[in-house]
Amino acid sequence: MSKYEPLWKYLKENKKESYKLSYEEIKRILGFDIDHSFLTYKKELKPYGYEVSKISMKEKTVMFSKI
């Protein structure tokens, strides 16, 4: 099981077309801050029907879109 599994399940269970989550919201879901490994793990998201469409370091947000 991936350390990002709780986030992937959150996205899938809420079934929105897209999400814009702040780093803080992601931390609340996961229980830890995202780090550079997120860039590697984000490919695990596709089987859940989503992809990372944008990461904003300035705004500290991640956009997820349904595929």
Secondary structure, DSSP 8 states (H G I E B T S, - for coil): --TTHHHHHHHHHH--SEEEEEHHHHHHHHSS---THHHHHGGGGGGGTEEEEEEETTTTEEEEEE-
